Amino acid sequence: MNTAIIVAAGKSERMGSNTDKAFLNLGAKPVIAWSLLAFEQCAEIDQIILVVRKDQVLPAKSVTQMFGISKIRKIVAGGARRQDSVLNGMKEMDPETRVVITHDGARPCVTPELITEIIKYAKRNGCGIAASRIWDTVKYVERGSTVDHTVDRTKLWAVQTPQAFSVEVLRRAYRTVEEQKLTVTDEAGALELIGEPVRLVEWPRPNIKITTAEDLPLAAAAMKIT
């Protein structure tokens, strides 16, 4: 069984006060609905757990009903950090789950094809992480705005979501994170801590994360919606 955990429990601080980016409109649908529909339409996904802010549980339920998301197993409240939200979601997984897929609800460009591809990698290698190569010249700045040196961009990738994992591997990684009282920004970072190989899945299409209001028209253009 493959279980998706879609995380949309952030504070959306860069959007401004009292704004939850997951529920802003992107075309005719809320941002979160695009991700939910992609996972709903992916044949590889058996169930979805949606993690949102505590005050958004009821609105999230309305969205899943409005857009016919039949694979929803549960909607749960998130924690203070991303890793807390993911762990809250993992507690609700079906015991038969073998592959867990995590995804930022603020990345509406995700497609069923990408989801299928990372699951394929996870079944073969233990994990599969959506990523894209960095083509810009990257400068390293120690402090202020003075360049220290230029980084070799041929070795740099931008890591995204979705990210797929063998359940056993991810649980072991998060046990280490909790035991050492660490904070990680994504699940791939947890795997790095236990020395588990992190396999990147190159995805050349736009996979924009909605962070500020200016990202909404960019995502709409990439998805060709009005």
Backbone as CSV, one residue per row, in Angstrom:
resi,resn,N_x,N_y,N_z,CA_x,CA_y,CA_z,C_x,C_y,C_z
1,MET,0.837,-1.203,0.000,0.000,0.000,0.000,0.869,1.250,0.000
2,ASN,0.473,2.231,-0.782,1.190,3.510,-0.875,0.335,4.621,-0.272
3,THR,0.876,5.290,0.730,0.142,6.354,1.424,0.814,7.701,1.202
4,ALA,0.022,8.682,0.811,0.529,10.046,0.630,0.180,10.895,1.842
5,ILE,1.174,11.649,2.310,0.940,12.631,3.376,1.169,14.007,2.782
6,ILE,0.093,14.752,2.612,0.175,16.099,2.045,0.167,17.091,3.204
7,VAL,1.245,17.865,3.286,1.436,18.758,4.428,1.115,20.202,4.038
8,ALA,0.174,20.791,4.744,-0.210,22.187,4.501,-0.506,22.855,5.831
9,ALA,0.435,22.698,6.769,0.207,23.188,8.127,1.100,24.361,8.497
10,GLY,1.782,24.944,7.506,2.687,26.055,7.790,1.963,27.330,8.171
11,LYS,2.730,28.274,8.686,2.148,29.548,9.131,1.950,30.552,7.997
12,SER,2.551,30.288,6.828,2.436,31.192,5.672,2.856,32.607,6.027
13,GLU,3.922,32.742,6.807,4.335,34.058,7.311,4.679,35.040,6.198
14,ARG,5.270,34.537,5.098,5.660,35.438,4.016,4.477,35.867,3.152
15,MET,3.300,35.315,3.441,2.087,35.730,2.737,1.411,36.903,3.434
16,GLY,1.781,37.140,4.686,1.095,38.177,5.451,0.229,37.552,6.519
17,SER,-0.189,38.346,7.471,-0.944,37.846,8.610,-2.295,37.277,8.191
18,ASN,-2.693,36.213,8.914,-4.008,35.585,8.747,-4.261,35.057,7.336
19,THR,-3.208,34.769,6.596,-3.369,34.225,5.252,-2.802,32.821,5.209
20,ASP,-3.624,31.849,4.804,-3.155,30.481,4.636,-3.040,30.218,3.147
21,LYS,-1.793,30.130,2.647,-1.573,30.025,1.204,-2.223,28.788,0.610
22,ALA,-2.386,27.738,1.404,-2.971,26.503,0.883,-4.422,26.687,0.450
23,PHE,-5.081,27.711,0.995,-6.500,27.905,0.700,-6.758,29.140,-0.168
24,LEU,-5.683,29.760,-0.673,-5.853,30.831,-1.654,-6.276,30.245,-2.993
25,ASN,-6.985,31.020,-3.776,-7.432,30.529,-5.073,-6.316,30.568,-6.101
26,LEU,-6.195,29.484,-6.838,-5.299,29.387,-7.981,-6.171,28.953,-9.139
27,GLY,-6.543,29.911,-9.990,-7.570,29.626,-10.976,-8.893,29.424,-10.257
28,ALA,-9.599,28.343,-10.588,-10.918,28.097,-10.009,-10.869,27.225,-8.756
29,LYS,-9.669,26.861,-8.310,-9.551,25.959,-7.166,-8.575,26.518,-6.130
30,PRO,-8.740,26.129,-4.857,-7.737,26.482,-3.855,-6.409,25.789,-4.187
31,VAL,-5.307,26.382,-3.761,-3.978,25.808,-4.016,-3.921,24.344,-3.601
32,ILE,-4.421,24.027,-2.420,-4.326,22.658,-1.910,-5.100,21.663,-2.773
33,ALA,-6.161,22.121,-3.424,-6.982,21.206,-4.227,-6.208,20.628,-5.405
34,TRP,-5.291,21.410,-5.987,-4.521,20.920,-7.134,-3.650,19.728,-6.740
35,SER,-3.013,19.810,-5.577,-2.202,18.685,-5.100,-3.089,17.480,-4.785
36,LEU,-4.186,17.722,-4.100,-5.089,16.625,-3.753,-5.571,15.896,-5.001
37,LEU,-5.919,16.643,-6.030,-6.425,16.031,-7.261,-5.340,15.223,-7.970
38,ALA,-4.107,15.707,-7.949,-3.013,14.960,-8.590,-2.818,13.608,-7.906
39,PHE,-2.861,13.591,-6.582,-2.697,12.331,-5.858,-3.936,11.447,-6.005
40,GLU,-5.106,12.050,-6.047,-6.343,11.301,-6.276,-6.308,10.587,-7.625
41,GLN,-5.768,11.260,-8.637,-5.757,10.710,-9.999,-4.601,9.749,-10.260
42,CYS,-3.656,9.669,-9.337,-2.504,8.777,-9.514,-2.889,7.358,-9.101
43,ALA,-2.793,6.430,-10.037,-3.198,5.045,-9.772,-2.347,4.383,-8.699
44,GLU,-1.128,4.890,-8.474,-0.220,4.290,-7.498,-0.570,4.641,-6.052
45,ILE,-1.416,5.646,-5.876,-1.751,6.105,-4.519,-3.003,5.400,-4.013
46,ASP,-2.889,4.798,-2.829,-4.022,4.087,-2.236,-4.794,4.955,-1.249
47,GLN,-4.079,5.803,-0.516,-4.772,6.652,0.453,-3.999,7.938,0.675
48,ILE,-4.721,8.954,1.122,-4.145,10.281,1.360,-4.448,10.704,2.788
49,ILE,-3.420,11.234,3.458,-3.618,11.881,4.761,-3.255,13.348,4.570
50,LEU,-4.163,14.220,4.891,-3.952,15.657,4.736,-3.670,16.278,6.101
51,VAL,-2.562,17.008,6.193,-2.166,17.642,7.455,-2.257,19.152,7.290
52,VAL,-3.102,19.784,8.093,-3.331,21.226,7.984,-3.239,21.876,9.366
53,ARG,-3.298,23.201,9.373,-3.363,23.905,10.646,-4.651,23.504,11.379
54,LYS,-4.580,23.558,12.694,-5.726,23.137,13.502,-6.996,23.890,13.131
55,ASP,-6.841,25.183,12.833,-8.019,25.990,12.513,-8.527,25.775,11.090
56,GLN,-7.821,24.932,10.316,-8.226,24.701,8.928,-8.727,23.281,8.689
57,VAL,-8.935,22.520,9.740,-9.397,21.137,9.557,-10.766,21.095,8.888
58,LEU,-11.694,21.912,9.354,-13.042,21.909,8.765,-13.042,22.447,7.331
59,PRO,-12.363,23.586,7.035,-12.274,24.030,5.641,-11.620,22.976,4.741
60,ALA,-10.613,22.269,5.261,-9.952,21.230,4.471,-10.927,20.102,4.149
61,LYS,-11.754,19.747,5.104,-12.761,18.704,4.876,-13.722,19.128,3.777
62,SER,-14.100,20.407,3.786,-15.002,20.925,2.752,-14.361,20.845,1.367
63,VAL,-13.070,21.153,1.290,-12.361,21.088,0.004,-12.328,19.659,-0.519
64,THR,-12.028,18.696,0.350,-11.966,17.308,-0.114,-13.328,16.821,-0.598
65,GLN,-14.388,17.271,0.046,-15.736,16.886,-0.373,-16.120,17.573,-1.678
66,MET,-15.777,18.856,-1.795,-16.131,19.630,-2.974,-15.492,19.068,-4.245
67,PHE,-14.236,18.595,-4.116,-13.523,18.130,-5.296,-13.449,16.606,-5.399
68,GLY,-14.252,15.924,-4.606,-14.399,14.479,-4.737,-13.129,13.686,-4.466
69,ILE,-12.418,14.037,-3.400,-11.175,13.331,-3.066,-11.543,12.084,-2.254
70,SER,-11.708,10.981,-2.949,-12.211,9.753,-2.318,-11.127,8.976,-1.574
71,LYS,-9.851,9.277,-1.844,-8.762,8.515,-1.212,-8.350,9.066,0.154
72,ILE,-9.027,10.113,0.609,-8.709,10.687,1.915,-8.986,9.672,3.019
73,ARG,-7.947,9.392,3.821,-8.116,8.515,4.981,-8.427,9.348,6.218
74,LYS,-7.714,10.470,6.353,-7.937,11.319,7.521,-7.362,12.704,7.278
75,ILE,-7.944,13.709,7.929,-7.413,15.068,7.955,-6.992,15.329,9.394
76,VAL,-5.724,15.670,9.585,-5.213,15.846,10.944,-4.549,17.210,11.095
77,ALA,-4.446,17.659,12.335,-3.783,18.931,12.636,-2.273,18.739,12.650
78,GLY,-1.566,19.719,12.117,-0.115,19.659,12.071,0.530,20.090,13.373
79,GLY,1.868,20.051,13.379,2.624,20.451,14.558,3.372,21.747,14.327
80,ALA,4.268,22.064,15.235,5.001,23.327,15.167,5.989,23.351,14.009
81,ARG,6.566,22.184,13.686,7.547,22.089,12.599,7.046,21.125,11.541
82,ARG,7.659,21.204,10.360,7.272,20.292,9.282,7.378,18.834,9.731
83,GLN,8.492,18.497,10.388,8.696,17.108,10.791,7.621,16.649,11.765
84,ASP,7.137,17.548,12.616,6.055,17.199,13.540,4.777,16.904,12.769
85,SER,4.530,17.700,11.722,3.332,17.496,10.901,3.392,16.165,10.161
86,VAL,4.560,15.853,9.602,4.717,14.581,8.889,4.525,13.408,9.852
87,LEU,5.114,13.505,11.036,4.969,12.436,12.022,3.510,12.282,12.464
88,ASN,2.791,13.398,12.594,1.358,13.317,12.916,0.617,12.551,11.827
89,GLY,0.987,12.806,10.579,0.367,12.093,9.472,0.720,10.619,9.468
90,MET,1.977,10.305,9.763,2.423,8.905,9.743,1.705,8.063,10.806
91,LYS,1.319,8.689,11.891,0.594,7.962,12.946,-0.760,7.458,12.453
92,GLU,-1.293,8.092,11.408,-2.626,7.731,10.907,-2.579,6.799,9.697
93,MET,-1.386,6.381,9.282,-1.274,5.524,8.103,-1.860,4.140,8.348
94,ASP,-2.367,3.545,7.299,-2.801,2.161,7.368,-1.587,1.293,7.699
95,PRO,-1.734,0.300,8.580,-0.603,-0.567,8.941,0.008,-1.303,7.748
96,GLU,-0.762,-1.434,6.669,-0.266,-2.136,5.482,0.592,-1.245,4.581
97,THR,0.765,0.012,4.949,1.557,0.937,4.134,3.003,0.457,4.016
98,ARG,3.496,0.421,2.782,4.888,0.025,2.524,5.714,1.201,1.993
99,VAL,5.058,2.099,1.247,5.725,3.297,0.728,4.931,4.517,1.174
100,VAL,5.635,5.497,1.753,4.992,6.745,2.165,5.531,7.871,1.289
101,ILE,4.628,8.706,0.815,4.988,9.820,-0.065,4.620,11.110,0.655
102,THR,5.579,12.000,0.823,5.302,13.296,1.450,5.293,14.377,0.379
103,HIS,4.432,15.369,0.574,4.330,16.440,-0.421,3.907,17.740,0.243
104,ASP,4.500,18.846,-0.213,4.094,20.175,0.235,2.783,20.549,-0.452
105,GLY,1.768,20.849,0.340,0.504,21.253,-0.255,0.605,22.542,-1.045
106,ALA,1.694,23.290,-0.833,1.901,24.557,-1.534,2.611,24.365,-2.884
107,ARG,2.771,23.114,-3.334,3.339,22.842,-4.671,2.230,22.286,-5.564
108,PRO,1.446,23.154,-6.168,0.279,22.706,-6.942,0.603,22.134,-8.316
109,CYS,1.849,22.268,-8.792,2.198,21.798,-10.138,2.469,20.299,-10.198
110,VAL,2.408,19.617,-9.069,2.677,18.185,-9.045,1.725,17.443,-9.987
111,THR,2.229,16.379,-10.609,1.418,15.605,-11.560,1.402,14.125,-11.155
112,PRO,0.385,13.379,-11.595,0.366,11.936,-11.336,1.603,11.234,-11.890
113,GLU,2.128,11.736,-13.013,3.316,11.119,-13.619,4.533,11.242,-12.703
114,LEU,4.715,12.412,-12.099,5.831,12.605,-11.182,5.673,11.724,-9.952
115,ILE,4.485,11.652,-9.422,4.224,10.815,-8.247,4.561,9.359,-8.546
116,THR,4.121,8.886,-9.696,4.402,7.506,-10.104,5.908,7.258,-10.203
117,GLU,6.629,8.223,-10.758,8.068,8.068,-10.962,8.822,7.965,-9.635
118,ILE,8.485,8.813,-8.667,9.226,8.760,-7.401,8.884,7.493,-6.606
119,ILE,7.657,7.012,-6.741,7.292,5.756,-6.079,8.100,4.606,-6.673
120,LYS,8.266,4.633,-7.974,9.061,3.613,-8.656,10.485,3.580,-8.092
121,TYR,11.071,4.767,-7.912,12.420,4.871,-7.346,12.450,4.358,-5.912
122,ALA,11.430,4.695,-5.123,11.398,4.284,-3.718,11.311,2.774,-3.585
123,LYS,10.541,2.143,-4.438,10.415,0.684,-4.387,11.722,0.007,-4.751
124,ARG,12.477,0.654,-5.637,13.730,0.071,-6.103,14.907,0.407,-5.197
125,ASN,14.925,1.660,-4.666,16.103,2.159,-3.958,15.882,2.563,-2.501
126,GLY,14.646,2.497,-2.033,14.363,2.932,-0.662,13.847,4.346,-0.566
127,CYS,14.154,5.171,-1.597,13.595,6.523,-1.632,13.683,7.095,-3.046
128,GLY,12.868,8.095,-3.291,12.891,8.826,-4.558,12.468,10.256,-4.287
129,ILE,13.333,11.207,-4.660,13.121,12.616,-4.295,13.031,13.464,-5.558
130,ALA,11.934,14.175,-5.747,11.815,15.080,-6.893,12.834,16.204,-6.769
131,ALA,13.535,16.494,-7.858,14.576,17.528,-7.819,14.841,18.053,-9.223
132,SER,15.476,19.208,-9.291,15.868,19.765,-10.588,17.274,20.335,-10.475
133,ARG,17.993,20.307,-11.568,19.344,20.853,-11.577,19.293,22.375,-11.472
134,ILE,20.310,22.947,-10.861,20.422,24.407,-10.766,21.296,24.895,-11.915
135,TRP,20.738,25.789,-12.727,21.464,26.279,-13.893,22.052,27.670,-13.678
136,ASP,21.543,28.405,-12.682,22.085,29.733,-12.406,23.483,29.629,-11.791
137,THR,24.293,30.654,-11.989,25.560,30.748,-11.278,25.256,31.057,-9.818
138,VAL,25.881,30.314,-8.912,25.598,30.448,-7.486,26.823,30.996,-6.761
139,LYS,26.609,32.037,-5.974,27.683,32.661,-5.197,27.524,32.328,-3.716
140,TYR,28.640,32.032,-3.052,28.623,31.783,-1.614,28.991,33.076,-0.892
141,VAL,28.145,33.484,0.065,28.357,34.713,0.835,28.453,34.347,2.308
142,GLU,29.603,34.602,2.902,29.810,34.274,4.323,29.004,35.202,5.216
143,ARG,29.035,36.503,4.897,28.265,37.483,5.672,28.028,38.724,4.820
144,GLY,26.985,39.463,5.184,26.664,40.681,4.429,26.277,40.347,2.999
145,SER,26.823,41.099,2.046,26.502,40.871,0.640,27.764,40.756,-0.225
146,THR,28.883,40.487,0.421,30.143,40.350,-0.313,30.385,38.887,-0.656
147,VAL,30.624,38.601,-1.929,30.817,37.225,-2.394,32.136,36.669,-1.871
148,ASP,32.063,35.472,-1.309,33.262,34.773,-0.860,33.853,33.955,-2.012
149,HIS,33.000,33.175,-2.682,33.455,32.422,-3.853,32.259,31.930,-4.653
150,THR,32.539,31.448,-5.865,31.508,30.882,-6.725,31.438,29.380,-6.506
151,VAL,30.208,28.880,-6.350,29.991,27.460,-6.110,29.873,26.726,-7.451
152,ASP,30.404,25.525,-7.526,30.325,24.718,-8.740,28.890,24.243,-8.941
153,ARG,28.179,24.882,-9.856,26.755,24.588,-10.046,26.508,23.211,-10.641
154,THR,27.501,22.589,-11.245,27.305,21.256,-11.831,27.012,20.212,-10.771
155,LYS,27.299,20.547,-9.514,27.052,19.606,-8.417,25.829,19.993,-7.578
156,LEU,25.080,21.005,-8.024,23.963,21.515,-7.230,22.600,21.130,-7.825
157,TRP,21.706,20.729,-6.934,20.326,20.394,-7.302,19.383,21.116,-6.340
158,ALA,18.224,21.510,-6.834,17.160,22.048,-5.979,16.213,20.900,-5.649
159,VAL,16.109,20.582,-4.366,15.266,19.460,-3.944,13.851,19.954,-3.676
160,GLN,12.880,19.161,-4.113,11.477,19.557,-4.043,10.673,18.444,-3.368
161,THR,9.375,18.490,-3.560,8.497,17.370,-3.228,7.643,17.118,-4.474
162,PRO,7.093,15.921,-4.589,6.974,14.862,-3.598,8.266,14.097,-3.362
163,GLN,8.297,13.446,-2.183,9.408,12.583,-1.798,8.814,11.256,-1.332
164,ALA,9.329,10.151,-1.855,8.780,8.830,-1.521,9.826,7.990,-0.798
165,PHE,9.367,7.175,0.168,10.278,6.401,1.006,9.679,5.051,1.371
166,SER,10.563,4.097,1.558,10.183,2.879,2.274,9.806,3.299,3.690
167,VAL,8.684,2.816,4.185,8.225,3.215,5.524,9.278,2.909,6.590
168,GLU,9.904,1.737,6.495,10.887,1.352,7.504,12.060,2.336,7.535
169,VAL,12.516,2.748,6.351,13.647,3.674,6.265,13.287,5.028,6.868
170,LEU,12.117,5.559,6.524,11.729,6.879,7.028,11.498,6.854,8.534
171,ARG,10.901,5.782,9.034,10.684,5.683,10.482,12.010,5.642,11.225
172,ARG,12.958,4.907,10.697,14.276,4.818,11.331,14.966,6.180,11.329
173,ALA,14.827,6.901,10.216,15.444,8.231,10.119,14.827,9.199,11.117
174,TYR,13.514,9.166,11.237,12.868,10.101,12.150,13.092,9.725,13.621
175,ARG,13.318,8.449,13.896,13.686,8.075,15.267,15.005,8.735,15.653
176,THR,15.947,8.734,14.708,17.238,9.381,14.961,17.069,10.880,15.164
177,VAL,16.232,11.515,14.343,15.976,12.953,14.471,15.419,13.276,15.854
178,GLU,14.465,12.463,16.309,13.849,12.718,17.615,14.814,12.437,18.761
179,GLU,15.570,11.345,18.650,16.518,11.002,19.713,17.593,12.071,19.880
180,GLN,18.026,12.654,18.754,19.078,13.670,18.803,18.525,15.087,18.915
181,LYS,17.187,15.193,18.974,16.496,16.485,19.122,16.929,17.476,18.033
182,LEU,16.855,17.007,16.783,17.270,17.801,15.635,16.063,18.328,14.891
183,THR,16.295,19.325,14.046,15.267,19.843,13.151,15.743,19.652,11.720
184,VAL,14.888,19.085,10.884,15.216,18.909,9.469,14.158,19.622,8.634
185,THR,14.564,20.092,7.465,13.623,20.843,6.623,12.854,19.955,5.658
186,ASP,13.339,18.727,5.468,12.577,17.773,4.661,12.963,16.362,5.065
187,GLU,12.243,15.379,4.527,12.464,13.993,4.914,13.794,13.472,4.378
188,ALA,14.215,13.965,3.222,15.508,13.562,2.674,16.633,13.919,3.644
189,GLY,16.493,15.048,4.317,17.488,15.465,5.299,17.570,14.489,6.460
190,ALA,16.440,13.904,6.831,16.435,12.908,7.907,17.190,11.654,7.477
191,LEU,17.026,11.252,6.215,17.742,10.076,5.711,19.252,10.314,5.689
192,GLU,19.645,11.522,5.346,21.080,11.841,5.315,21.702,11.627,6.689
193,LEU,20.955,11.924,7.748,21.483,11.801,9.109,21.829,10.366,9.479
194,ILE,21.135,9.389,8.879,21.423,7.992,9.213,22.280,7.337,8.138
195,GLY,22.789,8.154,7.224,23.686,7.630,6.200,22.993,6.837,5.115
196,GLU,21.686,7.029,4.981,20.926,6.321,3.948,21.061,7.066,2.625
197,PRO,21.330,6.370,1.517,21.459,7.046,0.222,20.164,7.766,-0.161
198,VAL,20.302,8.994,-0.638,19.150,9.781,-1.091,19.200,9.838,-2.610
199,ARG,18.205,9.259,-3.258,18.158,9.168,-4.713,17.279,10.270,-5.295
200,LEU,17.864,11.097,-6.146,17.114,12.194,-6.765,16.479,11.742,-8.066
201,VAL,15.264,12.241,-8.297,14.532,11.971,-9.537,14.424,13.297,-10.278
202,GLU,15.155,13.427,-11.370,15.155,14.700,-12.098,13.796,14.939,-12.741
203,TRP,13.259,16.127,-12.495,11.954,16.504,-13.040,12.101,17.884,-13.677
204,PRO,12.157,17.946,-14.993,12.450,19.213,-15.668,11.283,20.197,-15.744
205,ARG,10.066,19.743,-15.464,8.907,20.644,-15.570,8.796,21.538,-14.333
206,PRO,8.079,22.666,-14.464,7.933,23.570,-13.301,7.290,22.863,-12.112
207,ASN,7.836,23.090,-10.935,7.305,22.496,-9.704,7.359,23.565,-8.610
208,ILE,6.708,24.681,-8.896,6.788,25.889,-8.074,6.143,25.687,-6.703
209,LYS,6.801,26.236,-5.682,6.211,26.264,-4.349,5.655,27.659,-4.100
210,ILE,4.387,27.719,-3.698,3.753,29.005,-3.406,4.259,29.493,-2.048
211,THR,5.044,30.563,-2.088,5.606,31.133,-0.863,5.110,32.551,-0.631
212,THR,5.061,33.349,-1.709,4.536,34.716,-1.634,3.418,34.874,-2.658
213,ALA,2.687,35.984,-2.563,1.569,36.228,-3.488,2.038,36.259,-4.940
214,GLU,3.279,36.675,-5.159,3.812,36.771,-6.521,3.971,35.404,-7.174
215,ASP,3.987,34.343,-6.374,4.154,32.992,-6.924,2.870,32.466,-7.562
216,LEU,1.725,33.015,-7.177,0.450,32.515,-7.705,0.336,32.682,-9.222
217,PRO,0.583,33.870,-9.780,0.513,33.979,-11.244,1.580,33.152,-11.955
218,LEU,2.737,32.954,-11.326,3.772,32.108,-11.927,3.292,30.662,-12.033
219,ALA,2.668,30.181,-10.956,2.141,28.819,-10.975,1.001,28.682,-11.984
220,ALA,0.153,29.702,-12.048,-0.964,29.666,-13.005,-0.438,29.600,-14.436
221,ALA,0.606,30.360,-14.716,1.196,30.346,-16.058,1.817,28.986,-16.348
222,ALA,2.526,28.425,-15.378,3.168,27.130,-15.577,2.141,26.027,-15.799
223,MET,0.997,26.154,-15.131,-0.052,25.136,-15.237,-1.054,25.436,-16.352
224,LYS,-0.859,26.598,-16.985,-1.725,27.044,-18.102,-3.180,27.101,-17.676
225,ILE,-3.397,27.749,-16.512,-4.769,27.941,-16.038,-5.039,29.439,-15.924
226,THR,-6.299,29.792,-15.922,-6.696,31.197,-15.833,-7.613,31.406,-14.632
